[in-house]
Amino acid sequence: MASKSCANILDLIPDKLLDIPQIPRSLPRVMTLPGVITGYDGDSDSMSSSCRERKIIVANMLPLHIQRDPDTLKLTFSFDEDALLWQLKDGFSPETEVVYVGSLKVEVDASEQEEVAQKLLEEFNCVPTFLPHDLHKKFYAGFCKQQLWPLFHYMLPMCPDHTDRFDRLLWQAYVSANKIFADKVMEVADPEDDYIWVHDYHLMILPTFLRKRYNRVKLGFFLHSPFPSSEIYRTLPVRDEILKGLLNCDLIGFHTFDYARHFLSCCSRMMGLDYESKRGHIGLDYFGRTVYIKILPVGIHMGRLKSVLNLPITSKKVKEIAERYKGKKLIVGVDDMDIFKGISLKLLAFEYLLQLHPVLQGNLVLIQIVNPARSSGKDVQEAKRETYLIVNRINEAYGSPDYQPVVLIDRPVARYEKSAYYSMADCCIVNAVRDGMNLVPYKYIVCRQHSPYLAQDVDSKKEVSRTSMLVVSEFIGCSPSLSGAIRVNPWDIESVAGAISSAITMKDSEKQMRHEKHYRYVSSHDVAYWARSFMQDLERASKDHYNKRCWGIGFGLGFRVVSLSPSFRKLSPNYIVSAYRRSSRRAIFLDYDGTLVPQSSIVKTPSEELINILTTLCNDPKNTVFIVSGRGRSSLSEWLAPCERLGLAAEHGYFTRWGGNSEWEVSLPAADLEWKEIAEPVMRLYTEATDGSNIEVKESGLVWHHQDADPDFGSCQAKELLVHLENVLANEPAVVKRGQHIVEVKPQGVSKGLVAGHILSTMVEKGEAPDFVTCIGDDRSDEDMFESIRNTISSPEIFACTVGRKPSKAKYYLDDTADVIKLLGGLANASDPKPGNTARFQVTFDTIF
């Protein structure tokens, strides 16, 4: 299901794509050797700091406040203590050095860039990327905000009036920007020791560039936005490039399981990758590398929020709010002016509530704080116009000279003022139709817990219980972690109105219980916990980097790393042919489907070339050649009839025949197969429920195929069927196995490994012990053969070979069935060379990989 997209775009020069001016490639101080930074004077402090553990945090924007001095016109910088990237360092040990790579919020003239870069690196450990203006506009305002952001929030470009359709020039800008980020990261990174943590959808193909530069880079990625369902994501023309970019990480983080599940579904449907849980951690096998999935919502910085609450200006604002709205119930909402935040839906629900319950009129106030929009466009303007329209309608219908039902604060609001409103609100509502995380509920809970105004009852001076109530959309990332909140579908206006009513009328004792539960979670799962947990998982995911051999393969954005055991290598045709010629007695075991015939091929009969090669190998008196397959004996007998001396082991070795003139032998003559009558109705049940599946009935067993079913549903049904069959056949002499797109039930004591061992033992008993053994297969059942051959015979020349570069018990691999045919052709040439040293089978051997 591969898409035709710009996979070789790296072959283009980004500078030429967008007329990007040359950017200085080196900073005044960069790491040129591991642990050595140029420009240091060699003092002890410098030397000790260079040996510290380093984390490199990469994001679209650096966590800095920037101002230009009006007198000197020089830029001045300070850390933004409210920025997540700045706060996450609290999750690392004090000895850890944190380096930030990202863009600045202001444009810096080319003449100032070198001076600014040096200042930021020396004083703030920050590395600016300095994207040219035109590139940054197309990258951020173009591809990120006009195409990725709407799509990730489930908005398809059905109509050009609302969202922009895919523009390849904007995509090329995205690639170019990610390339510049990669250049800057590699200027300061020591790939041997540093951990690199990339953030958010702006940089989803950055991992490909970094992995290409250094195959063993320790690389994590966290997506702060939603990840859409596969049905939405698959509409993106560059879907494969972005998926492959993310899969070049060691660890990929998501706020919720829903987002992770959508990503895994995309990997399954578009790339054929399956995932499994490994000791509680979800892992994807990607060309021998395990890409781990982390599910953990980000938290807030407790200390920062508490310090704001303790400011005198905050206390003053709290008292002002208390006096202004005395005797009234307050509901607070804080949202960006964004079409996905659901502000208008919230207002409609509030309007319906006042209409439904007149008693609330004059007693209930909604304080709606609107943060400035992060992007501009027609959608934002429409959302703003609708918001004001509804607010004016509500206030005109239900307001009075001394009562305003909705207070709309549409201006930049300082943190202390927001904290004051949180502290005084009886309920907080977040009604977004789609949002990545949204930390507003977390901030509200902490403010309610630590509000100085709520510390004592104003009249009795007694301690009062802390309470809070949350109404949250089920479509936001924080919703699963807030089990005490009232979850709503924001599109259901009546239900949202009912939820608000329940929240403000709930008993204080229940509010207190919900609040305490939420506060325990929020206070223990803060931003430091999140960062520490992610980095611990990244360290674990990267620990095996040097235990495997790595190869970089693929071009452009299709680049990936193959990571395999150090002893695992491609089988060299020259090497095996040389060993073949030296030997005096040989045993050759070959799987059929996926080894001699492509798994994806509709035509399963052997080609004329394959028949000729097998016949030549069988006619060599030194050879014993067997096809060991899960297929039935009738199919194998018919297809391979021209190879009269070819041995066949059908149905995983339940039936064995040493040649065309021999009788079939049954490995378990007295086998009880009555369990088939139990298993077949169960399989039939799943076949009827799973479109595209079918049952293959064998003499010794049953196979349920789901290759043509929906990938996700078929895989899910296969897991269920496996458990179901294991339960009903628990006391029967049968084994249930799951393979590639199949679930198979076969008799106990039957496997490819056992039949291969039996054939080798028989040869030894006859005094024909082989000194050359080759075994080639492609799936899980063939792993038994590889292991059995190693344990049965001590031949000096054993070539166990799997098809495809993947983890295996085999020592060697070949890329595909074409390589297998070429290899067998080479062996056939060695058995029956034509006069004049001309090869009978024309075979082109690859060089050793």
PyMOL commands that set and color helices and strands:
alter all, ss='L'
color gray80, all
select helices_A, chain A and resi 9-11+14-18+44-50+84-91+110-124+133-152+168-188+201-203+206-213+230-233+239-247+257-271+302-309+312-324+343-356+358-360+378-398+415-424+440-450+452-454+479-481+493-505+508-524+527-542+545-547+556-558+573-582+608-619+633-639+651-653+676-689+711-728+752-765+780-792+817-831+835-837
alter helices_A, ss='H'
color red, helices_A
select strands_A, chain A and resi 31-33+36-37+54-61+64-68+75-79+97-103+126-128+195-199+218-222+251-254+275-278+281-286+289-295+329-336+364-371+406-409+427-430+470-473+486-488+549-553+560-564+569-570+586-590+623-628+647-650+655-657+665-666+694-697+702-705+734-739+742-747+772-777+797-803+812-814
alter strands_A, ss='S'
color yellow, strands_A
deselect
rebuild
show_as cartoon
